Amino acid sequence: MSKAFTKDDDAAGAPLVPRRAPLPAGQPNYVTARGLALLRAELTALRAEQTRRAPNADTAPDAALLERLAELEERLAATELVTPLNPAPSEVRFGAIVTVRTGAGPERTFSIVGVDEANASEGRIAFVAPIARALLGKRRGDVTTFRAPHGEEELEIVRVAYESPE
């Protein structure tokens, strides 16, 4: 790992963790059940790390770790769990798994999730992302456009599905 990705004052050489993407102003932290479980697991892991790093009262608390814990606790306090409706709606909403086709290109599948759960390389896009905003409210067969980094892109909605409520 490059030295550029570590803190100079951290003897263990732990990588810096990037800050979370900001939530839209006044917007609850919408999460799927999976996203909520991931946030809770991360909080548990950070608390365990805090306990591991400070085995006695003589050790100064790690400011970065405390900041990360506070940020995560704040995010969890603002969460609003969005559960799939039963029966599932036919239009794209939060939590939808959407398959789209671009012109003659291959089909791509996205899950529309919360900001904390988004990971484009895994096909999970935040509900505030431009492509998600273009898809929200659309149905199978609809065509929509959105502004991609390389210009306007047209998407045809091929399939809209939801994970079954547990």
C-alpha positions as CSV (number, residue, x, y, z in Angstrom):
1,M,0.0,0.0,0.0
2,S,1.3,3.4,-0.9
3,K,2.4,5.6,2.0
4,A,0.0,8.3,0.7
5,F,-2.9,6.2,2.0
6,T,-1.7,6.0,5.6
7,K,-1.4,8.4,8.5
8,D,2.1,9.4,9.4
9,D,1.4,9.3,13.1
10,D,-0.3,5.9,13.1
11,A,2.3,3.3,14.1
12,A,0.0,0.5,12.9
13,G,-0.2,2.0,9.5
14,A,-3.9,1.7,9.3
15,P,-5.4,3.1,6.1
16,L,-7.4,6.3,6.2
17,V,-11.1,5.6,5.7
18,P,-12.8,8.1,3.4
19,R,-15.6,10.2,4.7
20,R,-19.1,9.1,3.9
21,A,-20.9,10.7,1.0
22,P,-23.1,13.5,2.3
23,L,-26.9,13.1,2.6
24,P,-29.1,15.6,0.7
25,A,-30.0,18.5,3.0
26,G,-33.0,17.6,5.2
27,Q,-33.2,14.1,3.7
28,P,-33.5,11.1,6.1
29,N,-30.8,8.4,5.7
30,Y,-32.9,6.0,3.7
31,V,-31.6,2.4,4.0
32,T,-32.5,-1.1,2.8
33,A,-32.5,-3.9,5.4
34,R,-29.1,-4.9,4.0
35,G,-27.8,-1.3,4.3
36,L,-29.0,-1.1,7.9
37,A,-27.3,-4.4,8.8
38,L,-24.1,-3.2,7.2
39,L,-24.2,0.1,9.2
40,R,-24.8,-1.8,12.5
41,A,-22.0,-4.3,11.7
42,E,-19.6,-1.4,11.0
43,L,-20.6,0.3,14.3
44,T,-20.0,-3.0,16.2
45,A,-16.6,-3.4,14.5
46,L,-15.6,0.2,15.3
47,R,-16.5,-0.2,18.9
48,A,-14.5,-3.4,19.1
49,E,-11.5,-1.6,17.5
50,Q,-11.9,1.2,20.1
51,T,-11.8,-1.3,22.9
52,R,-8.8,-3.1,21.4
53,R,-6.9,0.1,21.0
54,A,-7.5,1.4,24.5
55,P,-7.0,-1.5,26.9
56,N,-6.3,0.8,29.8
57,A,-7.2,4.3,30.9
58,D,-3.6,5.6,30.3
59,T,-4.0,5.3,26.6
60,A,-5.2,8.4,24.8
61,P,-8.3,7.8,22.6
62,D,-7.7,7.8,18.9
63,A,-9.3,11.0,17.6
64,A,-9.9,9.7,14.1
65,L,-11.7,6.6,15.5
66,L,-13.8,8.7,17.8
67,E,-14.8,11.0,14.9
68,R,-15.7,8.0,12.8
69,L,-17.8,6.5,15.6
70,A,-19.6,9.8,16.1
71,E,-20.3,10.1,12.4
72,L,-21.6,6.6,12.1
73,E,-23.8,7.0,15.2
74,E,-25.2,10.2,13.7
75,R,-26.0,8.4,10.4
76,L,-27.7,5.5,12.3
77,A,-29.8,7.9,14.3
78,A,-31.1,9.4,11.0
79,T,-31.8,6.1,9.3
80,E,-35.2,5.3,7.9
81,L,-35.6,1.7,6.9
82,V,-37.5,1.3,3.6
83,T,-39.0,-2.1,3.3
84,P,-40.3,-3.6,0.0
85,L,-44.1,-3.3,-0.4
86,N,-46.2,-6.4,-0.9
87,P,-47.3,-6.7,-3.6
88,A,-44.2,-5.1,-5.2
89,P,-44.9,-1.9,-7.2
90,S,-44.4,-2.1,-11.0
91,E,-42.5,1.2,-11.1
92,V,-39.0,1.9,-10.0
93,R,-38.7,3.0,-6.3
94,F,-36.1,2.9,-3.6
95,G,-34.9,-0.7,-3.2
96,A,-35.7,-1.7,-6.8
97,I,-33.5,-4.0,-8.8
98,V,-33.7,-2.4,-12.3
99,T,-32.4,-3.9,-15.5
100,V,-31.9,-1.4,-18.3
101,R,-30.7,-1.6,-21.9
102,T,-28.8,1.3,-23.6
103,G,-29.4,1.4,-27.4
104,A,-27.8,-1.7,-28.8
105,G,-25.6,-2.1,-25.7
106,P,-25.7,-4.9,-23.2
107,E,-28.3,-5.0,-20.4
108,R,-27.1,-3.7,-17.0
109,T,-28.7,-4.2,-13.6
110,F,-28.7,-1.7,-10.8
111,S,-30.1,-1.8,-7.2
112,I,-31.3,1.6,-6.0
113,V,-30.1,1.9,-2.4
114,G,-29.2,4.4,0.3
115,V,-26.2,6.6,0.2
116,D,-24.2,4.5,2.7
117,E,-24.8,1.3,0.8
118,A,-24.0,2.5,-2.7
119,N,-21.2,0.9,-4.5
120,A,-21.3,1.4,-8.3
121,S,-18.8,-1.4,-9.0
122,E,-21.2,-3.8,-7.4
123,G,-24.3,-2.3,-9.2
124,R,-25.7,-0.6,-6.1
125,I,-26.4,3.1,-6.9
126,A,-27.6,5.7,-4.4
127,F,-31.1,7.0,-4.9
128,V,-29.7,10.5,-5.3
129,A,-27.4,9.5,-8.2
130,P,-28.3,11.0,-11.6
131,I,-29.0,7.5,-13.1
132,A,-31.3,6.6,-10.2
133,R,-33.2,9.9,-10.4
134,A,-33.8,9.2,-14.1
135,L,-35.1,5.7,-13.3
136,L,-37.3,6.5,-10.3
137,G,-41.0,6.4,-11.2
138,K,-40.5,4.6,-14.5
139,R,-41.9,1.2,-15.5
140,R,-40.9,-1.7,-17.6
141,G,-40.8,-0.6,-21.3
142,D,-40.3,3.1,-20.5
143,V,-37.4,4.9,-22.0
144,T,-35.6,7.7,-20.1
145,T,-32.5,9.8,-20.6
146,F,-29.9,10.9,-18.1
147,R,-26.7,13.0,-18.3
148,A,-23.8,10.5,-18.1
149,P,-20.1,11.7,-17.9
150,H,-19.8,11.0,-21.6
151,G,-23.0,12.8,-22.6
152,E,-26.8,12.0,-22.7
153,E,-27.6,8.4,-22.4
154,E,-30.9,6.7,-23.2
155,L,-32.1,3.8,-21.1
156,E,-34.9,1.4,-21.7
157,I,-36.3,-0.2,-18.6
158,V,-36.3,-4.0,-19.3
159,R,-37.2,-5.3,-15.8
160,V,-38.2,-4.0,-12.4
161,A,-38.0,-6.3,-9.4
162,Y,-37.8,-6.1,-5.6
163,E,-36.3,-8.5,-3.1
164,S,-39.1,-10.2,-1.2
165,P,-39.9,-8.8,2.2
166,E,-38.5,-10.9,5.0
